[in-house]
């Protein structure tokens, strides 16, 4: 998993009925874009995340440039 500042971290719900959660990556603490990431959640709070296998990184610049 690799990310840059401005990417989104998509945390998939692990149980049926648990919603997915998307937050903005505001700092990358690992080497070459690897975790841990400091993220800003939708309600504004900031946390450090060590994402597991139920997470993926979305690169919004790639999807915007393809349109």
C-alpha positions as CSV (number, residue, x, y, z in Angstrom):
1,X,0.0,0.0,0.0
2,X,1.4,3.4,-1.0
3,X,-0.1,6.8,-0.7
4,X,0.7,10.5,-1.0
5,X,-0.8,13.5,0.8
6,X,-4.3,14.2,-0.5
7,X,-5.1,10.6,-1.3
8,X,-8.1,9.0,0.5
9,X,-8.0,6.0,2.8
10,X,-11.0,3.8,2.3
11,X,-11.6,1.6,5.3
12,X,-14.1,-1.1,4.3
13,X,-16.7,-2.3,6.8
14,X,-15.6,-5.6,8.3
15,X,-19.1,-6.8,9.3
16,X,-22.4,-6.9,7.5
17,X,-24.2,-3.6,8.1
18,X,-21.0,-1.8,9.1
19,X,-20.6,1.2,6.8
20,X,-17.3,2.0,5.0
21,X,-15.3,5.0,6.2
22,X,-13.3,7.3,3.9
23,X,-10.8,9.8,5.3
24,X,-8.2,12.1,3.8
25,X,-4.5,11.3,4.1
26,X,-2.7,14.5,5.5
27,X,0.7,13.0,6.4
28,X,2.6,9.9,5.3
29,X,5.0,8.7,8.0
30,X,6.3,5.5,6.3
31,X,9.1,5.1,3.7
32,X,8.1,5.6,0.1
33,X,4.4,6.3,0.8
34,X,3.9,3.3,3.1
35,X,1.9,3.4,6.4
36,X,1.4,4.7,9.0
37,X,-0.7,7.6,7.8
38,X,-2.1,10.6,9.6
39,X,-5.7,11.1,8.4
40,X,-8.5,13.6,8.8
41,X,-11.9,12.1,9.3
42,X,-15.1,13.6,8.0
43,X,-15.9,15.1,11.4
44,X,-12.5,16.9,11.5
45,X,-10.7,14.8,14.0
46,X,-7.2,13.6,13.1
47,X,-5.7,10.2,13.9
48,X,-2.7,8.0,13.0
49,X,-3.8,4.9,11.1
50,X,-1.9,1.6,10.5
51,X,-4.3,0.2,7.8
52,X,-5.0,-3.5,7.6
53,X,-6.1,-5.7,4.8
54,X,-9.6,-4.2,4.9
55,X,-8.3,-0.8,3.7
56,X,-7.4,0.6,0.3
57,X,-5.9,3.9,-1.0
58,X,-7.8,6.0,-3.6
59,X,-5.8,8.4,-5.7
60,X,-8.3,11.2,-6.7
61,X,-5.8,12.9,-9.1
62,X,-5.7,9.8,-11.3
63,X,-9.5,9.6,-11.7
64,X,-9.7,13.3,-12.3
65,X,-7.1,13.3,-15.0
66,X,-8.8,10.4,-16.9
67,X,-12.0,12.4,-17.5
